[in-house]
Amino acid sequence: MSRPLVVAALFVFGALLAAAPVSAIPPQEYFCPECQILAADALSSLGTNATDAEIGAALAKLCALLPGSLKTDCAGDIETVLVALNSSDESIVVKYPPRGICAMLSICTLDCCAVPYTPEQVHLALTQDPTQMRVTWVTLEQTPNPMVLWGSAPGDYVANATGSSATYAKGGWLGWVHTAVMTGLAPNTRYYYRVGDPTIGAFWDSPNWSLVPELNFVTGPGTESAQYPLSVAVIGDLGATDASDRTLARINALVMANGIDLVMHSGDIAYSDGYETLFDAFGRKLELVAAYVPYMTAPGNHEGFWAFEGYLTRFPMPWEGVSPSPLFYAVSYGRVRVVAICTEGPDGLLALDLVPGGVQHQWLAAELAASSSSPDIDWIVAYMHRPLYCSSSADICGKQGGDFRAAIEGLLHTYHVDLVITAHRHNYERMYQIWNNTLVSSSYANPTAPVYVVNGVGGSKEGLDGFSTPTPDWSAVRLSEYGYALMTFNASALEWAYYSAASNELLDSFTITK
């Protein structure tokens, strides 16, 4: 059958279905095939420099497929999508497949998983209590009793905890996110665990537990005494495509060799951009790392769709009791204080609450004041997505960087933050000590100003960025190569090493001493 006849047939089919009771059959099942055909036509007619008006008009034709209130809801989704796309780094023409566009307008649905109840995308995270560990996982269908079992010997699960479940419908996503907290854990101890639901009996893999027999992790040290060394892997701008494969493979090898204790990801997680199935693809890749060591995040601009709903549901961080918002927080790992700052607003906009007087600014001032004066804290490491300092973009490094410096550089300097890790630029850049856009010292011994690093080279579909010229005097090393970093702490030194994802060659290193 020719393409025009297929389109005509689908229009007739959609018209007939529109007369049926929409509540009886999910509308996505009616109109998704037709929407994808029209979306493909729209993408082929739009140029990469299409205006918001042209994109909006093309999307409106897709919404016109729907009856009644569904059409109205779809039109509202267009407004949300346009705001986010306007702040994005790529055109809609190259960013999304037809089904992705239709899902963003809630015309198509996207299953998270291939089977209904088997747990996947398992990942750990710290809580505010060092005797606890949070675990989160995903299933396609809701399970009545999400649960984690754990113990200190393989297969001997002497404790259990019932979790909670949540879902969201934005972007046409179908799935459930479950999270539970293991408690009463001893420091520096390996625990074995599994997640799932023992009460599901209607499918082939009943009971429905995670399929890896012995997921495990080692708890962190307490703060009562300095228990060093601690090793932390640092990544940024790491997506769901094959660009991130080598980086994750290198970190997975470290995890399997017990070479790292923690992972920090400074934003741009999966590059879903509202196409929620990319979160699922990323989560399955990430499980090889994050099911074995805690995985801590700060949000990036590609997580801002739907007011961060997908990100916040999938990656619960330890904010309650220490922060007014789940988008920023601070947590201790041994005697290291990790401060996650949110540089983002909804839909890819800049965070306005970081300016003096803003909620996040007030929280950050109080947090850094307390951490810098605490006898239980040896090191303060802040991480966020957008850089205060970089030398590769007039807009991002100049205007945006200047805005962030005006907002929070004074706090980072006053309260002696040791290291500030950022990303966003898809390159690697290490700075010397810097304050007020001026080189303070090229030494890292007993620094009087923070050290800044841009580490946005985990691997994304957008490729690598170069650098501008000339090189500023405060910029020590500039590289455009995918990789990851390792931080190793002891009581008087913070060692930083940056490795190539391709060869695992050491490309840069420095040590902060005090």
Phi, psi and omega in degrees: 000138181288161182300316179300322180292324177298314180298317181297318180297320179293324176299316179297316179300317179295321180295319179295319181290330180297334180278345180280161179295111184297328182293339183281328182229132181305129183298335179299327181290333179286311198251354184299313180300317180295320180299319182295323178294315180292324179295321178297319176297318181296318180296322181290338181267341180272139173275164180294344178253027181300143180281165176302321181296319180292319178295316180300320179294321179293318179292326179299327178295328177289317179296332182295345177294334192271151176271154166048230186295334178297323177295319179296315179298320180297318178299323176295323177296326178300317181299318179295315182296319182296321179298315181291318180296326181295334180262002185277167182267353184227161177281151175302334183293326182255350186272325191233142169281166180306317181295325178297318178296316180295326177292321179298334177265011178061027176268321174253160174247159181230111176290136179290328198217162184277331181234159191292316195239352183289126179295142174212175179058039183289131176209149182260158173206150176291157166244184177285349181253117182294350176269013181234163171211130178269142173231139182230143179210172187231140168226160179288312181259153176293140176247140187288333185226068177299135190210150170241136174247143179206161176190172185266005176229146181303128177077355182256084185268098186266352182226157177210159176214136176275138182258189177238162183230149178211156175217174174208152186254352182299144181071015179070017187285137175240117179170173178227138178252126181246144178216142181214160184238124172277136187234168176067031183274141177274152179290153176051045184230137176275132176239147177250143186208165170212155182234157178153210181215114182285352186264353179279119183234013188256017182221168191296333184258028179292140351289155192266085176254161172305142191278338174289121189298322188228070168298144183205164177204165175245130179290158179280176178281160171281174180263356185294325179222155181287112179247090183244167359280160172241138181238131185231127173273139184235127179226159175207151178052060183241116189255187184272349183278179184291351178298336182265357188301314184292321179299311180294326177296319179295317181289323176300320179297321177295319179298313182294336178266011182057038184266349178223155182254339192200152173236135175242128181240112187269053169091165189060079187251109177082337184057046181288321178051040180090347177268088197294338180297337177290328173301318181294315178300318179295316182300324178292322176292318186293332184305329180299338177254306194280351172280355185238338174223151179299139182241111186249141187229154164235141187286149174246181183291336180279359176262359191282349179302145178056040178053041176068014188300315179297314180299311184292326179290321185276331186234072179291123180253164188277070184264332188295130180091347181234347185214150176280356185215143176289355181275346177215150188192174171219146181211148178263138171236102192063234181256020175254127177261119180258122184245114180263119181252139178261116177266004190249147166252175180302146174061034173085006179277165180284148181288114181280341184279003176276345182289155179308133185093342179286160184300314182291323178298315179296318178297315183297319178300315181292319180296312182292324177298317181290317182293319183291339181257001184279132176288350181266001183243123175264326186225142173240120178240121176258142174221145184202176184272301187276142186277147167279324180230135172191170183221051183221004180200126181297323182283306185289316182277330181273284185293305181296315178302320178297322178296317180290324177297318179296329184280313192227356183299323179300320178293316181297324180283314184299320185260018168057048171295131187283317185217136178240116183254128178229183181210229175077306171283134186272063176204182179238129179215125176255135178255156166283183172301132183215143178210130178057041178063024183229135177297128177265312180195150175269004178265149176250016177271123180047058185295147176256355177224156180296154171259133182248140176226133169261123183225072184251040190236030177297325179128111181223166180292349183269355176081193185259156176251150174268202183227158176270167177235153355283169178284127178297155182291341180272358180265119186270316184217137178226125183222144173241082181205134178301141180182192182212164181239154173237130171253132176236125185250139157229188189295334186234002182215141171243110180263131179242133178223134179245129187240147174289133176291329183286312187249348187064019176288141174289119183256336180200150176201153173201165181226126173267126179239150176199000000 
